[in-house]
């Protein structure tokens, strides 16, 4: 480090420099002190000795004689020199990074960490069209020749992302690209000979209008764009270009399978996905936190999703690669992890990708955002100021130990441990850690050379923890190599119902010199049945065999997740492979809310059989005495496993009911399985109140302010919450009594990631289809437990407000934590609700959505519709009438 100082004063500036180096664990490594005298200019070198690889911090303070101080804190990374790779090894490298070359290119810094591939959003289709110029050099902003020279001089590989290149079909127009588009794409493909990998677009499918237009024609437009893109690239590149599918916003095996089988992907070389695990570890994650779903049909682990989409991509017989072009963990906003977790998860995820057959992974992304406003703002390897984070050093450690590794199999060192075995440079490399980051067993790797996540040497015997350790040179006779013979062909997470039968297929691939012989059996929860029993196995050298093991879930098993272990014994206990079993309701039922004015209403009932057996059953209506239906009982016969069936009915309903009356629909199968859902009215009365104290005591609210419990729907189980509403000329009173909640709000600005109550309000109760306009509102109320207040914001959806309003001032509120959850009270002043002038008998459009992070399962309680149906169209919201 070089300290420079300049002094323009007549007298010398005198001071004392004190400095210290802090290691990645917060411990002080070195310190020093020396006097400084600055007469005009001075340059003082501080040669620092950092004995290990990692990210350090230099803290320095200069105390000047006049009492002033100069303080600095500077992170810096010490990493191993990146491995030298051949051109073929670079092409095959799995290590990539998302960048935007139009802002702060740092190619050399990332190449020093062993990162080879750069997925560059700067090759935006619209930008390139503007930059092309009459000479076709693409030399306009952002100056592509300079960008490409930077990549070339650093020996990098580029995936040029032509984002914004696709367009949805025009109404009544022909799907697919036109001739002008084809001409532009041809120019872009040929512009820079050193770039040979091209991606058609980025998250085209995420935009709601695109998806709606594509669904209407079976995604034929999406297919035709890819067909023309692939065909042109094949022709121009003479087979040497790599064509990559649009980066899909999620992992969608079945959607991809349909597209591949259409034939439109015949010239596409790589299928493409994105996935964000939120705060979860990569090995245990199920939900894509960016999208809020976990695949096409049923819950799957991140690993199982990757494996499934790889198989779907080759379902037409062409051996396509699968690339994960966006993934990462955030340290600043949304569902955050610590810098230590981000670094550990990066390395662990890249090894998981290799195990799942994903050929390349592109970390998202190079730099943090300046502020922490929303998801992705802290996903960078460097801070916004271009200072290194722990994840940068962990990436360098990974590429140092496994620069061109061949995946061999999954390994374990006991319960709550996970790892993988690779062959790299002719040596076996084992990597292990604990799933939850807690200290695990002590493992002795014998004569192997052991390294930490930054590639620092360690002792041969280590206690496993969050960060992976690497053991280079383990023996072919080790338990780790023996374990790699075994893996599940079936998913590591299965969703079933009580009483279902499950078969797990164990694949045994014998890479050893001699035959494998042993025994396998299942360890099951109490009350479950082992159908197969202990099984003897024998697999000759060089061969692969599969062995099914079947078990039956207990008929009285409760909802939730249970663990099954597949135990392997080769004369001594060798391995225990975990299988996660989610116990779900056998019948999944949704019932549409009654919409419009009271009277003759349509009811849509959707049934899904999640059990493994066909079901016969009956739908029964329970209604208030003033309501009626001509079909109180409906037969539903031969509902096949996983079948979804829609049933429709008519109900004559009113806006009133007697005390104790409810409206509900119940399904009962002939073998005793059942499901029940409320039949939610689209009309409620809320009553006037005045001067309710915001103190967390709901007993002070009028009894009629509490919404009837039966009108609340829930996306999982019971709502386990009560909602209170009241009005006054001064504003709107809102309260929620929430049970079974972790009361987690990682970032109230990114409200969708935590507990939140959302109010969709239309003060005009205007039931015409439209975009958001003045009088339409989306408020969010996020409980701030530590601050004992409610964070209130209003999200901009259309032209109703100039911009999103964060942490709106002037809100009276309180939040009180209790053992089961929390109580939240809030008063929204009339001045912040456009057009709010309530009087007795007036009406207002309203939808309530309470998102809860439960102890075991997240859920959404709602009136009258869940968010998936209610947010986009104010005309669909229900109506409240103001009563006295």
Buried (B, 14 or more C-beta within 10 A) or exposed (E): EEBEBEBEEEEEBBBEBBBBBBBBEEEEBBEEEEEBEBEEEBEEEBEBEBEBBBBBBBBBBBBBEEEEEBEEEEBBBBBBEBBEBEEEEBBBBBBBBBBBBBEEBBBEBBBBBBBBBBBBBBBBBEBBBEBBEEEEEBEBEBBBEEBBEBBBEBBBBBBBBBBBBBBBBEEEEEBBBEEEBBEBBBBBBEBBEEBBBBBBBBBBBBBEEBBEBBEEBEBBBBBBBBBBBBBBBBEEBEEEBBBBBBBBBBBBBEBBBBBBEBEBBBBBBBBBBBBBBBBBBBBBBBBBBBBEEBBBEBBBBBBBBBBBBBBBBBBBEEEBBBBBBBBBBBBBBBBBBBBBBBBBBBBBBBBBBBBBBBBBBBBBBBBBBEEBBBBBBBBBBBBBEEBBBBBBBBBBBBBBBBBBBEBBBBBBBEEBBBBBBBBBEEEBBBBBBBBEBEEBBEBEBEEBBBBBBBBBEBEBEBEBBBBBBBBBBBEEEBBBBBBBBBBBEBBBBBBBBBBBEBEBEBBBBBBBEEEBEBEBBBBBBEEBEBBBEEBEBEBEEEEEBEBEBBBBBBEEBEBEBBEBBBBBBBEEEBBBBBBBBBBBBBBBBBBBBBBEEBEEBEBEBBBBBBBBBEBEBBBBBBBBEBBBBEBEEBEBEEBEBEEEBEBEBEBBBBBEBEEEBBBBBBBBBEEEBBBBBBBBBBBBBBBBBEEBEBEBEBEEBEEBBBBBEBBBBBBBEEBBBBBBBBBBEBBBBBBBBBBBBBBBBBBBBBBBBBBBBBBBBBBBBBBEEEEBBEBBBBBBBBBBBEEEBBBBBBBEBEEBBEEEBBEBEEBBBBBBBEEEBBBBBBBBBBEBBBBBEBEEEBBBBBBBBBBBBBEEBBBBBBBBBBBEBBBEEBBBBBBBBBBE
